[in-house]
Amino acid sequence: MAGLAAHAAIRRTRLDSGARIVTEAMPMLRSVAIGFWVGTGSRDEPEELAGASHFLEHLLFKGTDSRTAAEIADAVESVGGDMNAFTTQELTAFYVRVPDECLDLAIEILSDIVWEPALRLEDVDAERQVILEEIRMRDDAPEDLVHDVFADAMFPGHPIGREVIGSPDTIDAMGPDEISAFHQRHYHPSNVVVAVAGNLGHDHVVERVEQGIGGANGSRPPRDMYAGEPAPRRLAVLERPTEQAHIVVGMRSLARADEDRYALTVLNQTLGGGMSSRLFQEVRERRGLAYSVYSFRAAFEETGAFAVSAGTSPERLPELLSVIDAELERVVADGGISAREMDAAKGHLRGSLALSLESSASRMHRLGRSELTMGEIPSLDEVVAEVDAVQADDVARVVDRVLATDERTLAVVGPVEEQELLARA
């Protein structure tokens, strides 16, 4: 195994199996958070297995040959701990937070479920029904559903644009054999980062994780790279008898590691990142058009999206869209943001970053995501320096690269007919 140098309390080790272990010692705490971060998500699924990564996320907590689902839950919760998991387009994460004296237990349980899940027929059938209910729950939440409609229109015909959760048809069709084969293809040590933060010893963690891997080896299939085609659809409308029309309007944006990502983060904060943002002040405070309005950046390995989300009454939808368009176009016309807005955005980002890292769980999430997706873990000071280094010219360049386009995509979920919006699109 090879040790990898890092700063201060963060240490990194790559095992001979290819697994990467990243820890951050926080001796002032009495907790420890550990996550297994797998570099496979919904974009890595063939169409007939859409939702397999998320299905596996559920099933891994259903038990192994040595533990039932109830025994796993009892072992964690009986010491005051908690566990959870999530799936995105490009990764799946499983994590546990426990008192520091229970670190070995947490490593043992996560190692067991990640490397040796039972995937029993009865568990697959039971969890299939849970996921189908989760899909129905999503369909009953238009403020969530509209984001899936937007993603499908932004990246049509590509797995990045598919629902992470899958569809009723693909979930119904998947059995233990298909799910087990997907696990065997993708769940290899070289595709996993183990991130741990809290009151810990790095060498002890490495020893325990290596023991848990056992004979697991291999590497996952290479990911098909995304070339950006086909082009986004301009309009996607899902008619629903809801009280509000929920919208997402946006455009293709920067990839995850793009050098302009910090400038885009500053721009996002100014445009729709909080209560003092332009969109919040204009849409909600001045006009009362929406309860919730915000902008966001979604970033993937080769591409991304930048968008605005809001909800309003159907009769006020044209006004809402006009106001959002006007705010976007004002940024383009001005070539960026004011010096005062720049300072305010940087101050918010510096403070929120510091506040977000005050627990072992948040530190672990930063370690795991950064190591898996970027291959590095910048210190807080390094991130702050990158934010502080953003200048007006950088924001102007991002505005030109991202916002200065008329190729915007509009997704709507609500009691709105598509014909009403075609002229606008």
N, C-alpha and C positions, 0 to 999 in steps of 0.2 A: 504493500500500500504506500501511497505517496502523500505526504503532508503538503498542503497548499497554504502559503503565507497569507495572512489577512491582518486587519488592523485590530488593535486593542483586544476586546473581549470576544471577538468573533474568530472562530477557528474553523478550518475546512480540511476535510480528508476525503480522498477518493480511494475506495477499496479496490482490491484486485478484481472483484466482480464487476466493477464499473459504477457501483452505487456511490453517490456523493453524500457526505454527512457534513452538515453545517450547524455549528452551535454558537450561542451567545450566552456567556456566563453573566448572570444577574444575581450575585450572592446576597443582595439585600432583600430578595423575595423569598417566600416560602412556598412557591408554586413552580411548576414546570409545564410547558406546553410542547408537545411533539406532534409533528405532521409528516406523513408520507405523501410526497408530491409526485404524481405520475404524469409523465409528459405525453399523455394521450387524452384526447377529448373528442367531441362530436365530429370535428372535421376529419378525423382519422377513420371514420366509419364508412363502409360501403352503403349505398342507398337502402339495400334490403335490411341492413342492421342499424338503421338510424335510431338512436336512443340507446345503443348498447353500452356506451360508457356510463351513462346515467343509470341504466339498469344495474350494471355492476356496482356502482356506488352504493345502491340500496342493498344489493345482495351480500356484499362483503360483511355487513354487520349482522347478517342472518345466521352466521355460525360457521364453524370449521369442524374438522373431524373430532377435535378435542373439546370444543365449547359450543354450546347452543347460544342462540341470540339472547335468551334471558340471562344466561350465565355471563355473557359479555357485558350486558347492561348492568347487571348487579355488581360485577367486579369493579366497574368504574364508578358507579353512583354510590356504592356503599362506602367509598372513601371520600365522598364529596366532590368527585370529579364530574366532568361532562365530556361528551364526544359528539362529533358531527362530521359531515363531509359535504362536498359540493363538486359540481361538474361544470366546466366551461367548454368553449369550442376547442381549446388547445391543451387543457390539463384537467386532471381529477385529483382532489386532495382529500385525505382522511386525517383527522386530528383529534387529539385527546389532551385535556388539561387536568392535572391532578396535583395534590400536595407533593412537594419535592421528594419526600421519602418513598413515594409510590412510582418513581420514574421507571424502575425496572418492570413493574407491572404494565405500565403504559406501553413501553417498547415491546414487551412480550405479546400483548394483545394485538397491537397494530401489525407486528411482524406476522403473527398467526393469520390474521384475516386477509392481509395483502398477498402473502405468498401461498397460503394453503386454504382458500375458501372452499366450503363443501359444495355449494351450488346444487343443493338437493332439489329434486323435482317439486316436492311440496312447497319448498321455500320460494322457488321461482314462480309457481302458480299463485301463491299468496301475494308476493310482492308485485306481480303483474297487476293485480287488482288495485294495489295501493298506487301504482304509477298511473293507471287509468283514472283513478280519482284525482290524482295530482293534475293530470291534463284537464279534467273537468273543472277543477278549482281555478286553474290558469285561465280557462275559457270564460269563467265567471268574473274575471278581474280584467276589465278592458284596459286599465292603465298599465297592466303587464302585457297583455296580449298584443297591444299596438307595437311594442318593441319587437316581437317576433314577426309581425307583419312588415315592419320596416326593414328588418334584417333580410327577410326573404326578397324584398324589392331591391335592396341595396346590393346584395350579392346573389342574384338569381342563378339557379342551376348549379350552385356550388355548396358543399357541406357547411362552409362558414355561415351561410345564410339560413340553414335549416334550424328548426327548433332543437335545442340541446336535449330536450326531454323525449324526443321522438314523436311518432304519431300513433293513434290507436291501432292502425293496421300493422305497423312494424312491431309494436310492443306485443300485440296479440300473437304474432307469428313466431316470435323468438322463444326457443326452448333452451333447456340446460346445455345441450350439445353445442349450439351456436354461441352461447354466452361463454362457455368454458373454452372454446376454441379462440374466441376474441381475447380472453384473459391470457391464454397461453402465448398468443402472438405479441401482446403488448406489455404485459406485466413482467418486466425483466429488471434486474438490478441496475443495468446501465441506463434505464429509462426512469429512474427514481432518485429523488432527492429527499433525504431525511433531514428535516430541520427541527432543532430543539432550542428552546430559550427558557431561561430561569436559573434556579440554583442547582447547578450541575457541574460535573467534571467531563471535559471533552473526551479524554481517553477512555473513561468508563462507558460513555455513550457509544463510542466507536466499537468497543469490545462487545457490548450487548447487541448492537445492530448487526454486527458481523455474525454473531452466533445465530441470530434470528433468520438471517438469509439462508443459512444452510447450504444446500446444493443448488439453489436457484441460479441460473445463468442465462446467457443469450442476449440478444438485442432486438428491439422491436423493428418492424418493417419501416423503411424510410418513408417520410411524409411526402405526399405529392405537393409540389410547390404551386402556388397560386399565381397565375399570370394576369389576372384582372379582367378576364372576359367570362361571360358577356357583360355588356354595360348595364348599369343600374336601370330599373324601370322608374319612370317619372312619377307614377301614381299607383297606389294600392289602397283600395277601400274595402273594408269588411263591415257590411251593414249589420247593426245590432240594435235592438230596441232599448238602448240605455238612456239615462237622463242626460249624460254629457257626450260630446264628441271628443275623443282622445286622439291626439295627433303627435307624430314625430316627423320633423322635417329636417333633412340634412343632406350630406354629400360625402363622397369618398375622402379619406383623410390620410394621416401619416401612419406608417408602420411603427411597431412597438419601439424599435431601437433607433428611429430616425433622429438625427442630430438636432432637429428643430422641436423635439417633443417638449422641452421645457418652455420654449416660447409659446407653444400651443397651450400648455397648461396655464400660463399666465393669462393668455387671451381668453381661455375658457372661464377662468375665475372672474374676469371683468365682465364678460358677456352674460353668463348665467350661472355663476358658481355659488351664489349666496344671496342673502336678503338685500345686500347693497349693490348687487349686480344690475346692469342696465335692463335686462329682461324682467327681473323681479320688480324693479321700481316702475318700469313703464307698463308692463302687462297687469300686474296685480295692484300695486300701490296707487298708481295714477288712474287707471282705467277700470279696475275691478273685473278684469276679463277672466281671470283664472285663480283658483286657490293655489295650485302648484304649477310652477314653470321653472325650467332649468335647462342648461346646456350640458353636454357630456361628450367625452371622447372614448371611443372603443378602439383598441389597438391590438392588431394581430401580427404575426410574424412578417408578412409581406405587405399588408395593407391596413386600413382602418376606416373609421367613420367619425364624423363630427356632426352633432345634431342637437336640436332643441325639442323638448317634450313639454306638453301642456294639455289641459283639458278644459273645455268650456261648454256652455249650452249651445245646441246646434244652431240657433238663430244668430249667435254671436261669432260663429266660426269664421266667416269671411273677415270680420274685423280683426280677430286674433291673428289670422294668417298674414294680414296686411301689416300689422304691427311688428310681427316677427321678421317679415321680409324687410321692413324699413330699418330695423335695428341692425340686421346683417349688412344691408346695403350701406348704412351709415359708417360702419367699421371699414368697409371696402373703400368708400369715397374718401374717408379720412386717412386711409393707409395705416390704420392701427388705432391705438388708444392714447389717452393723454398721459402726461408724466405723473399726475396725481393718481390716476387709475393704476398705472404701472406700480407705483410705490405701495398702494393699498393692496393690490393683488399679491405682490411679493411678501408683504407683511403677513397677510392671511396664510399663505402657503407655508411660510417659515413656522408660524405659530401652530397651525393645525398639524403639521408634520410632527413637531415635538410632542404635542398633546396625544397624538394617535399612537405613540410608542411607549406608553407608560405601563403596559401590562406584558406578561410573558406571552400571551396569546398573540397580541398584535406584533410583537417582535418576531415570533416564530413565523407568522404569515409573511412578513417582509423578507425574512431569510429564505423561506422556501420558494416563494414566487420569483424573487430576484435571481437566485441561483439557477432555478430551472429554466426560466425564460430568457435571462440575459447572460448567465454564466459568470456573474460577478455580483458583489454586494457592496455598493457604495456606502460609506458612513453617512450619518446624519449631516455632518459638516460638509461632506462632499456634495450631497444633494442640495443643501442650502446654498453652497457656492455656485452650483449650476443655475439655480433659480436667480440668485443675485446677479449673475453674469448676463442675464437676458437684457438686451437693449432694445430701443425703439426700432432699430433697423431689423432686428430679429423678428419682432412681432409683425412688422410690415411685410417681411418675406413670407411668414406663415399665412398672413391674410391673403397674399397673392397666390400662394400655393393651394390653399384650402377654400377660402370663402369667395374668392373672385371668380366664380363660375355661375352660370345660369342652369347648370345641370343638377338641380336639387331634386331630391326624392321626397315625396309627401306620402305618409301612411296615416290612415284614418280608421278608427273603429268607433262606430256609433250610428245613430239614426240619420245617416247622410247618404244620399244617392251618389254613385260615382259620376253620373252624368252632370251633376251640379258642379263638380270640381274639374271636369275635363278641360274646360276653357282656360282655367287658371294654370293647369299643368302643361 
